[in-house]
Amino acid sequence: MDSAIANKQRIDQLPCIAHKPGDLETLFDAGSFRERLHQEITTATRRIYLVALYLQDDDAGRGILTALYDAKQANPDLDIKVLVDWHRAQRGLIGDAKSDGNAALYREFSEKYEHPIQILGVPVRNREVFGVLHLKGFVIDDKIIYSGASLNDVYLAQHNRYRYDRYHVIHNPNLADSMSGFILDTLVNSDAVNCLSQKDRPETKSLKGAIRTLRQQLQKASYQFQPERIADNEVGLTPLVGLGKRKNRLNQHICTLIASAQTELTICTPYFNFPRSISREVKRALRRGVKVTIVVGDKTANDFYIPPSEPFKTIAGLPYLYEVNLRNFAKQNEAAIARRQLAIHLWKHDDNSFHLKGIWVDRSYMLITGNNLNPRAWKLDLENAILVHDKNQLLAEQKQQELNCILKHTQLIGSYKFIDKIDAYPAPVRKLIKRIRRIKADHILNQIL
């Protein structure tokens, strides 16, 4: 327990932005997120910076673009920038025919309006498989709308299905300035970052040197702000950013946060594939008597899941690989499950999917993040988070309401035996997993998935 106290002290020493609890609002479903995003875009007066993995060519994506362009035409001085992953924007969906991807949509819109907006592609690496823009947070005037969601039909519950995430609206000028400063100074100003709505875009290979420079800058970058003293009626906000496996401060702080848990630790992740350092800290937390709750999507709630009734694609093996990891973890910790010290909840709601992540520690800290807490996030992608310090539990009711909402569609696993074995999987999945194990590719796959 002494080590937990020491790690708590390290977390408490992080610089913070002071924040009034009433100016942090949790939204509880994807439909509310979509409506709020449209509302804030419509009423914006100074700046709108949207950062997401992608903005899709579908009804929801077109709806967001239309709202942005309408806002720009009504107020040409409004500074609007959309930043998405450079590679992801220039290809179709996995398994689809080769296409110009979402960039074709961006060009179509840019040709229709008098006052343009900037839609910029950010290449974190030369190839998508080795790292993407996974930064989150929409800056609209003095508000941050933070979610792990990208912008498409399912994330925004445009039709009858949704992909469940977390959604927070934080009204704080200092935080908004800090996050917008990072977007402008580090990303927009980079030679590697280019407009996606122009027809003649540079080839990725011509950007190799600029991408390398950008990556080096990102590995050293941090959010800039003036640290503030936190009064008893305030909470603290620490924005964090990280890239790469070496000296990644975001990774380090996440591990310290987990290591600081003394009584309760809750972790949500859509893909059960913890990096080694997180696995180690979770095991240590169990050994020191911490009550650990893990919420993970059922394999059928994974965005890569394909029902056995449909033609099998290799990518559809991913949800099963994650479930194999979960079953092994549950088996190793069966004694903790039996004594109710470890609770594993599987989320499933009709044919909707689960994309939710976050960490709660001792009712005093909450991590809002798009980080999937997997090796890919740990080593390859550009990630960020907002750590909420709440030593006086001023947000306790709101946090509990969010957790209750998350747990609503979950099933508590009483034993590892309740999780399917490989023998129960469809034949193509069994064949794929055996082939992966035979060539010993499972470790490599775990690092990039």
Kinemage of the C-alpha trace (Angstrom):
@kinemage 1
@onewidth
@group {chain A} dominant
@subgroup {mainchain}
@vectorlist {calphas} color= white
{ca met a 1} P 0.000 0.000 0.000
{ca asp a 2} L 3.002 2.306 0.556
{ca ser a 3} L 3.732 2.162 -3.184
{ca ala a 4} L 0.119 3.148 -3.962
{ca ile a 5} L 0.437 6.169 -1.664
{ca ala a 6} L 3.695 7.184 -3.365
{ca asn a 7} L 2.080 6.898 -6.803
{ca lys a 8} L -0.926 8.907 -5.628
{ca gln a 9} L 1.468 11.661 -4.576
{ca arg a 10} L 2.981 11.614 -8.075
{ca ile a 11} L -0.484 11.997 -9.620
{ca asp a 12} L -1.323 14.828 -7.206
{ca gln a 13} L 1.853 16.659 -8.262
{ca leu a 14} L 0.761 16.859 -11.921
{ca pro a 15} L 0.049 20.437 -13.053
{ca cys a 16} L -3.678 21.198 -13.276
{ca ile a 17} L -6.130 23.662 -14.743
{ca ala a 18} L -8.754 24.730 -12.187
{ca his a 19} L -12.302 23.842 -13.162
{ca lys a 20} L -15.795 24.405 -11.751
{ca pro a 21} L -17.620 21.055 -11.420
{ca gly a 22} L -20.811 22.543 -12.873
{ca asp a 23} L -18.958 23.228 -16.143
{ca leu a 24} L -18.242 19.539 -16.788
{ca glu a 25} L -21.231 17.810 -18.343
{ca thr a 26} L -21.555 14.117 -19.176
{ca leu a 27} L -23.762 13.057 -22.076
{ca phe a 28} L -25.043 9.514 -21.795
{ca asp a 29} L -25.787 8.367 -25.344
{ca ala a 30} L -24.648 8.800 -28.930
{ca gly a 31} L -27.825 10.591 -30.022
{ca ser a 32} L -27.319 13.304 -27.400
{ca phe a 33} L -23.700 13.619 -28.539
{ca arg a 34} L -24.800 14.157 -32.161
{ca glu a 35} L -27.424 16.763 -31.190
{ca arg a 36} L -25.039 18.643 -28.896
{ca leu a 37} L -22.287 18.702 -31.510
{ca his a 38} L -24.654 20.216 -34.078
{ca gln a 39} L -25.908 22.743 -31.517
{ca glu a 40} L -22.396 23.894 -30.592
{ca ile a 41} L -21.329 24.151 -34.262
{ca thr a 42} L -24.403 26.276 -35.059
{ca thr a 43} L -23.790 28.715 -32.182
{ca ala a 44} L -19.967 28.966 -32.474
{ca thr a 45} L -18.593 32.496 -32.866
{ca arg a 46} L -14.751 32.220 -32.987
{ca arg a 47} L -13.289 28.786 -33.619
{ca ile a 48} L -14.179 25.190 -34.377
{ca tyr a 49} L -11.362 22.636 -34.436
{ca leu a 50} L -12.550 19.054 -34.869
{ca val a 51} L -9.933 16.310 -34.463
{ca ala a 52} L -10.988 12.719 -35.202
{ca leu a 53} L -9.647 9.567 -36.796
{ca tyr a 54} L -12.087 10.097 -39.657
{ca leu a 55} L -15.143 11.988 -40.897
{ca gln a 56} L -17.063 9.502 -43.037
{ca asp a 57} L -18.896 9.913 -46.335
{ca asp a 58} L -22.307 8.894 -44.979
{ca asp a 59} L -25.415 10.678 -43.697
{ca ala a 60} L -23.919 11.664 -40.324
{ca gly a 61} L -20.596 12.748 -41.813
{ca arg a 62} L -22.328 14.813 -44.484
{ca gly a 63} L -24.561 16.302 -41.787
{ca ile a 64} L -21.537 17.486 -39.790
{ca leu a 65} L -19.834 18.884 -42.903
{ca thr a 66} L -23.016 20.692 -43.931
{ca ala a 67} L -23.319 22.228 -40.449
{ca leu a 68} L -19.670 23.358 -40.578
{ca tyr a 69} L -19.987 24.895 -44.039
{ca asp a 70} L -23.276 26.591 -43.152
{ca ala a 71} L -21.650 28.093 -40.051
{ca lys a 72} L -18.726 29.342 -42.173
{ca gln a 73} L -20.990 30.925 -44.790
{ca ala a 74} L -22.991 32.685 -42.054
{ca asn a 75} L -19.793 33.911 -40.362
{ca pro a 76} L -16.782 33.932 -42.742
{ca asp a 77} L -14.481 35.015 -39.884
{ca leu a 78} L -15.208 31.790 -37.997
{ca asp a 79} L -11.963 29.765 -37.907
{ca ile a 80} L -12.879 26.170 -38.824
{ca lys a 81} L -10.391 23.337 -39.125
{ca val a 82} L -11.076 19.602 -39.330
{ca leu a 83} L -8.123 17.281 -38.734
{ca val a 84} L -8.341 13.592 -39.635
{ca asp a 85} L -5.848 10.813 -40.279
{ca trp a 86} L -4.127 11.330 -43.634
{ca his a 87} L -4.077 7.666 -44.644
{ca arg a 88} L -7.546 6.738 -43.402
{ca ala a 89} L -9.080 9.632 -45.362
{ca gln a 90} L -7.701 8.405 -48.681
{ca arg a 91} L -8.945 4.818 -48.722
{ca gly a 92} L -12.255 3.007 -48.590
{ca leu a 93} L -13.429 0.786 -45.751
{ca ile a 94} L -11.453 -2.397 -45.085
{ca gly a 95} L -12.537 -4.985 -47.652
{ca asp a 96} L -14.040 -2.427 -50.056
{ca ala a 97} L -12.795 -1.718 -53.565
{ca lys a 98} L -9.966 0.802 -53.991
{ca ser a 99} L -11.256 4.381 -53.884
{ca asp a 100} L -10.347 7.961 -53.032
{ca gly a 101} L -12.063 7.417 -49.679
{ca asn a 102} L -13.525 10.304 -47.717
{ca ala a 103} L -11.233 12.786 -49.467
{ca ala a 104} L -13.645 12.707 -52.428
{ca leu a 105} L -16.410 13.954 -50.127
{ca tyr a 106} L -14.218 16.763 -48.813
{ca arg a 107} L -13.413 17.902 -52.350
{ca glu a 108} L -17.088 17.747 -53.355
{ca phe a 109} L -18.059 20.057 -50.471
{ca ser a 110} L -15.179 22.479 -51.050
{ca glu a 111} L -16.371 23.068 -54.628
{ca lys a 112} L -19.944 23.934 -53.550
{ca tyr a 113} L -19.336 26.805 -51.129
{ca glu a 114} L -17.946 30.328 -51.402
{ca his a 115} L -16.096 30.328 -48.080
{ca pro a 116} L -13.889 27.220 -47.637
{ca ile a 117} L -12.976 25.369 -44.478
{ca gln a 118} L -9.739 23.505 -43.925
{ca ile a 119} L -9.906 19.714 -43.824
{ca leu a 120} L -6.388 18.570 -43.058
{ca gly a 121} L -4.798 15.142 -43.156
{ca val a 122} L -2.313 14.289 -40.390
{ca pro a 123} L 0.165 11.465 -41.191
{ca val a 124} L 1.589 10.091 -37.941
{ca arg a 125} L 3.649 7.521 -39.872
{ca asn a 126} L 4.395 6.743 -43.515
{ca arg a 127} L 1.921 3.860 -43.405
{ca glu a 128} L -1.366 3.584 -41.544
{ca val a 129} L -0.575 0.186 -40.030
{ca phe a 130} L 2.345 1.730 -38.100
{ca gly a 131} L 0.434 4.588 -36.486
{ca val a 132} L -2.572 6.879 -36.906
{ca leu a 133} L -3.992 10.144 -35.592
{ca his a 134} L -5.953 8.902 -32.568
{ca leu a 135} L -6.044 12.302 -30.871
{ca lys a 136} L -9.483 13.293 -29.559
{ca gly a 137} L -11.273 16.486 -28.567
{ca phe a 138} L -13.354 19.057 -30.428
{ca val a 139} L -12.562 22.684 -29.528
{ca ile a 140} L -15.591 24.940 -30.084
{ca asp a 141} L -15.038 28.475 -28.764
{ca asp a 142} L -14.224 27.916 -25.042
{ca lys a 143} L -15.625 24.380 -24.831
{ca ile a 144} L -14.081 20.964 -25.328
{ca ile a 145} L -16.398 18.215 -26.523
{ca tyr a 146} L -14.396 15.076 -25.772
{ca ser a 147} L -15.247 11.592 -27.003
{ca gly a 148} L -13.469 8.574 -28.419
{ca ala a 149} L -15.980 8.614 -31.274
{ca ser a 150} L -15.193 9.380 -34.894
{ca leu a 151} L -17.779 11.056 -37.131
{ca asn a 152} L -20.047 8.650 -38.977
{ca asp a 153} L -23.519 7.099 -38.887
{ca val a 154} L -22.895 4.488 -36.199
{ca tyr a 155} L -20.842 6.698 -33.839
{ca leu a 156} L -23.500 9.417 -34.068
{ca ala a 157} L -26.506 7.042 -33.937
{ca gln a 158} L -27.755 8.533 -37.188
{ca his a 159} L -30.041 5.593 -37.948
{ca asn a 160} L -31.082 2.608 -35.845
{ca arg a 161} L -27.644 1.465 -34.634
{ca tyr a 162} L -25.010 3.101 -32.451
{ca arg a 163} L -21.429 2.558 -31.312
{ca tyr a 164} L -21.313 3.342 -27.608
{ca asp a 165} L -18.612 5.701 -26.351
{ca arg a 166} L -18.141 8.336 -23.629
{ca tyr a 167} L -19.140 11.954 -24.216
{ca his a 168} L -18.109 14.972 -22.123
{ca val a 169} L -18.632 18.697 -22.602
{ca ile a 170} L -16.093 20.792 -20.682
{ca his a 171} L -16.498 24.580 -20.621
{ca asn a 172} L -13.056 25.892 -19.716
{ca pro a 173} L -11.254 28.688 -21.662
{ca asn a 174} L -7.784 27.680 -20.394
{ca leu a 175} L -8.231 24.039 -21.396
{ca ala a 176} L -9.689 25.047 -24.772
{ca asp a 177} L -6.740 27.403 -25.394
{ca ser a 178} L -4.243 24.707 -24.391
{ca met a 179} L -5.740 22.077 -26.688
{ca ser a 180} L -6.233 24.487 -29.590
{ca gly a 181} L -2.637 25.685 -29.166
{ca phe a 182} L -1.400 22.115 -29.553
{ca ile a 183} L -3.574 21.596 -32.651
{ca leu a 184} L -2.354 24.790 -34.326
{ca asp a 185} L 1.310 24.867 -33.280
{ca thr a 186} L 2.184 21.184 -33.557
{ca leu a 187} L -0.173 19.791 -36.194
{ca val a 188} L -1.526 22.535 -38.486
{ca asn a 189} L 1.886 24.219 -38.793
{ca ser a 190} L 3.651 20.981 -39.782
{ca asp a 191} L 4.844 20.517 -43.375
{ca ala a 192} L 3.577 16.934 -43.142
{ca val a 193} L -0.031 18.093 -42.709
{ca asn a 194} L -1.837 18.861 -45.970
{ca cys a 195} L -5.284 19.810 -47.224
{ca leu a 196} L -7.396 16.807 -48.213
{ca ser a 197} L -10.010 18.698 -50.219
{ca gln a 198} L -7.602 19.671 -53.000
{ca lys a 199} L -7.484 17.400 -56.035
{ca asp a 200} L -3.708 17.403 -56.398
{ca arg a 201} L -2.434 16.162 -53.060
{ca pro a 202} L 1.193 15.278 -52.419
{ca glu a 203} L 2.162 11.602 -52.466
{ca thr a 204} L 2.871 10.206 -49.023
{ca lys a 205} L 6.374 9.159 -50.080
{ca ser a 206} L 7.222 12.807 -50.868
{ca leu a 207} L 6.339 13.666 -47.246
{ca lys a 208} L 8.675 11.114 -45.634
{ca gly a 209} L 11.096 13.684 -44.220
{ca ala a 210} L 8.311 15.963 -42.978
{ca ile a 211} L 6.502 13.014 -41.356
{ca arg a 212} L 9.688 11.973 -39.567
{ca thr a 213} L 10.139 15.533 -38.267
{ca leu a 214} L 6.506 15.711 -37.139
{ca arg a 215} L 6.790 12.405 -35.317
{ca gln a 216} L 9.927 13.561 -33.510
{ca gln a 217} L 8.122 16.747 -32.435
{ca leu a 218} L 5.065 14.803 -31.285
{ca gln a 219} L 7.175 12.469 -29.157
{ca lys a 220} L 8.404 15.493 -27.185
{ca ala a 221} L 5.221 17.580 -27.287
{ca ser a 222} L 2.928 18.397 -24.389
{ca tyr a 223} L -0.063 20.620 -23.737
{ca gln a 224} L 1.046 24.087 -22.645
{ca phe a 225} L -0.850 25.867 -19.869
{ca gln a 226} L -0.287 27.861 -16.705
{ca pro a 227} L -0.717 25.528 -13.684
{ca glu a 228} L -3.366 26.714 -11.246
{ca arg a 229} L -4.107 26.102 -7.594
{ca ile a 230} L -7.233 23.990 -7.111
{ca ala a 231} L -9.681 25.321 -4.499
{ca asp a 232} L -11.803 22.986 -2.366
{ca asn a 233} L -14.864 23.706 -4.518
{ca glu a 234} L -13.020 22.969 -7.795
{ca val a 235} L -11.661 19.961 -9.646
{ca gly a 236} L -8.356 19.841 -11.527
{ca leu a 237} L -7.904 19.044 -15.215
{ca thr a 238} L -4.606 17.745 -16.618
{ca pro a 239} L -4.519 17.370 -20.426
{ca leu a 240} L -2.018 14.710 -21.497
{ca val a 241} L -0.624 13.619 -24.849
{ca gly a 242} L 1.718 10.820 -25.907
{ca leu a 243} L 3.214 9.014 -28.886
{ca gly a 244} L 5.563 6.063 -29.147
{ca lys a 245} L 6.849 3.531 -26.670
{ca arg a 246} L 9.839 5.516 -25.364
{ca lys a 247} L 9.382 8.318 -22.825
{ca asn a 248} L 5.643 8.424 -23.533
{ca arg a 249} L 4.349 10.556 -20.668
{ca leu a 250} L 0.713 9.629 -21.275
{ca asn a 251} L 1.572 5.920 -20.906
{ca gln a 252} L 3.655 6.622 -17.821
{ca his a 253} L 0.883 8.616 -16.148
{ca ile a 254} L -1.736 5.951 -16.947
{ca cys a 255} L 0.434 3.307 -15.283
{ca thr a 256} L 1.041 5.584 -12.278
{ca leu a 257} L -2.703 6.241 -12.032
{ca ile a 258} L -3.497 2.515 -11.924
{ca ala a 259} L -0.640 1.974 -9.469
{ca ser a 260} L -2.122 4.650 -7.175
{ca ala a 261} L -5.390 2.719 -6.618
{ca gln a 262} L -5.929 1.847 -2.937
{ca thr a 263} L -9.550 0.677 -2.815
{ca glu a 264} L -11.260 0.768 -6.238
{ca leu a 265} L -10.143 0.589 -9.864
{ca thr a 266} L -12.465 0.526 -12.890
{ca ile a 267} L -11.170 0.126 -16.446
{ca cys a 268} L -13.199 0.194 -19.676
{ca thr a 269} L -11.760 -0.933 -23.010
{ca pro a 270} L -13.376 -2.099 -26.254
{ca tyr a 271} L -10.528 -4.483 -27.162
{ca phe a 272} L -9.201 -6.685 -24.356
{ca asn a 273} L -5.501 -6.624 -25.142
{ca phe a 274} L -3.680 -4.772 -22.353
{ca pro a 275} L -0.048 -3.712 -22.846
{ca arg a 276} L 2.289 -5.629 -20.559
{ca ser a 277} L 2.757 -2.647 -18.244
{ca ile a 278} L -1.014 -2.277 -17.649
{ca ser a 279} L -1.428 -6.020 -17.088
{ca arg a 280} L 1.355 -5.860 -14.516
{ca glu a 281} L -0.246 -2.927 -12.660
{ca val a 282} L -3.697 -4.567 -12.648
{ca lys a 283} L -2.199 -7.738 -11.148
{ca arg a 284} L -0.383 -5.676 -8.499
{ca ala a 285} L -3.638 -3.865 -7.680
{ca leu a 286} L -5.359 -7.224 -7.131
{ca arg a 287} L -2.491 -8.368 -4.899
{ca arg a 288} L -2.809 -5.311 -2.667
{ca gly a 289} L -6.535 -5.909 -2.241
{ca val a 290} L -7.985 -3.336 -4.647
{ca lys a 291} L -11.490 -4.068 -5.960
{ca val a 292} L -11.002 -4.200 -9.741
{ca thr a 293} L -13.822 -3.832 -12.263
{ca ile a 294} L -13.195 -4.344 -15.973
{ca val a 295} L -15.846 -3.526 -18.579
{ca val a 296} L -15.230 -4.853 -22.073
{ca gly a 297} L -17.386 -5.331 -25.137
{ca asp a 298} L -18.726 -8.788 -25.897
{ca lys a 299} L -17.203 -10.209 -29.086
{ca thr a 300} L -20.520 -9.616 -30.865
{ca ala a 301} L -20.352 -5.913 -29.847
{ca asn a 302} L -16.943 -5.479 -31.478
{ca asp a 303} L -16.910 -3.230 -34.556
{ca phe a 304} L -15.084 -5.982 -36.523
{ca tyr a 305} L -17.593 -8.725 -35.672
{ca ile a 306} L -19.317 -10.493 -38.588
{ca pro a 307} L -22.146 -12.941 -37.775
{ca pro a 308} L -21.432 -16.580 -38.740
{ca ser a 309} L -24.378 -16.384 -41.161
{ca glu a 310} L -22.416 -13.927 -43.336
{ca pro a 311} L -19.326 -14.647 -45.502
{ca phe a 312} L -16.180 -14.816 -43.367
{ca lys a 313} L -13.383 -12.234 -43.722
{ca thr a 314} L -10.034 -12.510 -41.970
{ca ile a 315} L -10.638 -9.208 -40.139
{ca ala a 316} L -13.656 -10.869 -38.464
{ca gly a 317} L -11.248 -13.029 -36.459
{ca leu a 318} L -10.211 -10.054 -34.294
{ca pro a 319} L -13.127 -10.127 -31.814
{ca tyr a 320} L -12.405 -13.803 -31.152
{ca leu a 321} L -8.698 -13.111 -30.556
{ca tyr a 322} L -9.655 -10.482 -27.977
{ca glu a 323} L -12.007 -12.968 -26.317
{ca val a 324} L -9.218 -15.556 -26.131
{ca asn a 325} L -7.152 -12.934 -24.262
{ca leu a 326} L -10.063 -12.216 -21.917
{ca arg a 327} L -10.672 -15.891 -21.153
{ca asn a 328} L -6.992 -16.432 -20.371
{ca phe a 329} L -6.963 -13.395 -18.068
{ca ala a 330} L -10.120 -14.542 -16.286
{ca lys a 331} L -8.699 -18.060 -15.857
{ca gln a 332} L -5.471 -16.710 -14.356
{ca asn a 333} L -7.500 -14.613 -11.909
{ca glu a 334} L -10.315 -17.068 -11.199
{ca ala a 335} L -9.680 -16.896 -7.432
{ca ala a 336} L -10.135 -13.094 -7.445
{ca ile a 337} L -13.389 -13.502 -9.405
{ca ala a 338} L -14.595 -16.114 -6.917
{ca arg a 339} L -13.986 -13.837 -3.920
{ca arg a 340} L -15.636 -10.958 -5.817
{ca gln a 341} L -12.531 -8.834 -5.818
{ca leu a 342} L -12.390 -8.904 -9.630
{ca ala a 343} L -15.554 -8.138 -11.601
{ca ile a 344} L -15.563 -8.618 -15.385
{ca his a 345} L -18.571 -7.150 -17.176
{ca leu a 346} L -19.339 -7.980 -20.824
{ca trp a 347} L -21.303 -5.271 -22.675
{ca lys a 348} L -23.906 -6.255 -25.260
{ca his a 349} L -27.003 -4.404 -26.451
{ca asp a 350} L -28.866 -5.744 -29.497
{ca asp a 351} L -26.636 -5.351 -32.580
{ca asn a 352} L -24.929 -2.180 -31.347
{ca ser a 353} L -21.192 -1.979 -30.744
{ca phe a 354} L -18.942 -0.880 -27.866
{ca his a 355} L -16.073 1.593 -28.221
{ca leu a 356} L -15.785 2.930 -24.707
{ca lys a 357} L -12.622 3.516 -22.659
{ca gly a 358} L -11.668 5.132 -19.409
{ca ile a 359} L -10.224 4.661 -15.926
{ca trp a 360} L -11.706 5.531 -12.526
{ca val a 361} L -9.561 5.314 -9.369
{ca asp a 362} L -10.743 5.527 -5.746
{ca arg a 363} L -13.563 7.941 -6.653
{ca ser a 364} L -10.896 10.672 -6.748
{ca tyr a 365} L -9.597 10.417 -10.324
{ca met a 366} L -11.227 9.904 -13.699
{ca leu a 367} L -9.379 9.526 -16.995
{ca ile a 368} L -11.312 10.706 -20.060
{ca thr a 369} L -9.522 9.311 -23.112
{ca gly a 370} L -9.716 7.818 -26.578
{ca asn a 371} L -6.820 5.487 -25.713
{ca asn a 372} L -7.832 1.847 -26.230
{ca leu a 373} L -5.325 0.747 -23.565
{ca asn a 374} L -3.784 -1.771 -25.951
{ca pro a 375} L -0.271 -2.219 -27.412
{ca arg a 376} L -1.155 -0.273 -30.559
{ca ala a 377} L -2.188 2.777 -28.511
{ca trp a 378} L 0.901 2.275 -26.334
{ca lys a 379} L 3.445 2.154 -29.156
{ca leu a 380} L 2.091 3.405 -32.481
{ca asp a 381} L -0.769 5.922 -32.384
{ca leu a 382} L -0.928 9.573 -31.316
{ca glu a 383} L -3.128 9.555 -28.192
{ca asn a 384} L -4.344 12.014 -25.576
{ca ala a 385} L -6.455 12.192 -22.423
{ca ile a 386} L -7.844 14.528 -19.781
{ca leu a 387} L -7.196 13.466 -16.182
{ca val a 388} L -9.826 14.804 -13.784
{ca his a 389} L -8.618 15.264 -10.183
{ca asp a 390} L -11.617 15.220 -7.819
{ca lys a 391} L -10.215 14.814 -4.303
{ca asn a 392} L -13.414 16.148 -2.712
{ca gln a 393} L -15.656 13.966 -4.901
{ca leu a 394} L -17.554 16.950 -6.280
{ca leu a 395} L -18.394 14.961 -9.430
{ca ala a 396} L -19.265 11.747 -7.568
{ca glu a 397} L -22.932 11.731 -8.541
{ca gln a 398} L -22.250 12.440 -12.225
{ca lys a 399} L -19.463 9.839 -12.373
{ca gln a 400} L -21.687 7.211 -10.766
{ca gln a 401} L -24.500 8.017 -13.169
{ca glu a 402} L -22.138 7.493 -16.101
{ca leu a 403} L -20.866 4.192 -14.690
{ca asn a 404} L -24.439 3.005 -14.065
{ca cys a 405} L -25.252 3.845 -17.666
{ca ile a 406} L -22.179 1.927 -18.904
{ca leu a 407} L -23.033 -1.131 -16.780
{ca lys a 408} L -26.716 -1.138 -17.787
{ca his a 409} L -26.241 -3.485 -20.737
{ca thr a 410} L -23.534 -5.710 -19.224
{ca gln a 411} L -23.423 -9.242 -17.892
{ca leu a 412} L -21.210 -10.044 -14.909
{ca ile a 413} L -18.934 -13.021 -15.610
{ca gly a 414} L -18.974 -15.419 -12.644
{ca ser a 415} L -16.146 -17.617 -13.957
{ca tyr a 416} L -13.825 -17.929 -16.933
{ca lys a 417} L -15.873 -21.016 -17.873
{ca phe a 418} L -18.723 -18.727 -18.949
{ca ile a 419} L -16.520 -17.295 -21.731
{ca asp a 420} L -16.539 -19.324 -24.956
{ca lys a 421} L -13.637 -21.659 -25.677
{ca ile a 422} L -11.994 -21.797 -29.100
{ca asp a 423} L -13.776 -25.116 -29.697
{ca ala a 424} L -17.095 -23.228 -29.714
{ca tyr a 425} L -16.040 -20.785 -32.439
{ca pro a 426} L -17.172 -21.074 -36.078
{ca ala a 427} L -14.925 -23.327 -38.172
{ca pro a 428} L -13.242 -20.496 -40.174
{ca val a 429} L -12.332 -18.729 -36.909
{ca arg a 430} L -10.894 -21.908 -35.349
{ca lys a 431} L -8.846 -22.485 -38.492
{ca leu a 432} L -7.540 -18.895 -38.460
{ca ile a 433} L -6.533 -18.982 -34.779
{ca lys a 434} L -4.741 -22.328 -35.204
{ca arg a 435} L -2.859 -20.976 -38.214
{ca ile a 436} L -1.833 -17.836 -36.294
{ca arg a 437} L -0.584 -19.937 -33.394
{ca arg a 438} L 1.219 -22.369 -35.675
{ca ile a 439} L 3.307 -19.585 -37.226
{ca lys a 440} L 3.589 -17.884 -33.811
{ca ala a 441} L 2.166 -14.642 -35.174
{ca asp a 442} L -0.147 -13.996 -32.218
{ca his a 443} L 2.426 -11.834 -30.392
{ca ile a 444} L 3.033 -9.652 -33.469
{ca leu a 445} L -0.700 -9.325 -34.092
{ca asn a 446} L -1.307 -8.268 -30.500
{ca gln a 447} L 1.143 -5.402 -30.951
{ca ile a 448} L -0.628 -3.829 -33.953
{ca leu a 449} L -4.314 -4.596 -33.211
